[in-house]
Amino acid sequence: MTTLAHRNGRAATAGELAPLAFAGYAHFTAMQVRGGRIRGLDLHLERLRSASVELFGRALPDDRVRSYLRTALQESPADVSLTATVYTAPGEFGADGAAELDVLVRTRPPASGPAGPLALAAVEYERVLPAVKHVGEVAKTYFMRQAVRDGLDDAAFVDRRGRLSEATIWNLAFWDGDAVLWPDAPMLVGTTMGIVRRQLDRLGVPQRVQEVTLADVPSLAGAVVMNSWTPGIAVHRIGSAPVPEAHGFVDLLHKAYEAEPLTKP
């Protein structure tokens, strides 16, 4: 399939898309659509609302955003990758934040991520506005490519206090043999992470939020990365620290994710 791009509920023209090539002040959410349905739609809508308030001081009504999603999906195959980006026409070059909010919805072929297990470089880095999924983050791609150049698969971030927070385009999750551990550090809370956490609660699986450092990694029983592609890809190394490949942990996360119902926008 070819990429489809809609702006505010209709096919985007080249003239409308051209300014976006030079704009870096926007936020987005990304999801996998299966059978025209979405897991965690409420989490995606909440992400767009809160990020819009943070960046623009206001947000679009959920019903309008859902209508834009529906329109794009009606013209796309049943299974796609979908990205919804919120921006304003003036872009980043100006202090006037009063312009109307626009929504760009893009659909592409579906994705499921790499097979793993992955080896991650450990990089000291902290994202600006970590709670917002914003565009223009050159560091994520830079550190990913540096890791690949060095024979690894990707990179994980360590903050100034030595805490693991997230990976380039992923959340991190760990397993201590009994409970799922979520890093305690500033990060983007992913929608897949939100889905998995609430479904693990329903399954009665213990979870904790705690600081995890590189020194802690060798004592853990498993680690994964997750994002909109997948609820869990095994990680077997972070920096110089090996991590056991816990197949049961990966299976548990996939089970939790698949328990989340698919809904139509």
Sequence and secondary structure as in RCSB ss.txt:
>XXXX:A:sequence
MTTLAHRNGRAATAGELAPLAFAGYAHFTAMQVRGGRIRGLDLHLERLRSASVELFGRALPDDRVRSYLRTALQE
SPADVSLTATVYTAPGEFGADGAAELDVLVRTRPPASGPAGPLALAAVEYERVLPAVKHVGEVAKTYFMRQAVRD
GLDDAAFVDRRGRLSEATIWNLAFWDGDAVLWPDAPMLVGTTMGIVRRQLDRLGVPQRVQEVTLADVPSLAGAVV
MNSWTPGIAVHRIGSAPVPEAHGFVDLLHKAYEAEPLTKP
>XXXX:A:secstr
   EEEETTEE  HHHHGGGGG   EEEEEEEEETTEEETHHHHHHHHHHHHHHHHS    HHHHHHHHHHHHHT
S SSEEEEEEEEETTTTS S   S EEEEEEEE       S EEEEEEE   SSTTS BS  HHHHHHHHHHHHT
T SEEEEE TTSBEEEESS EEEEE SSSEEEE SS    HHHHHHHHHHHHHT  EEEE  BTTTGGG SEEEE
EETTEEEEEEEEETTEE    HHHHHHHHHHHHTS EE  
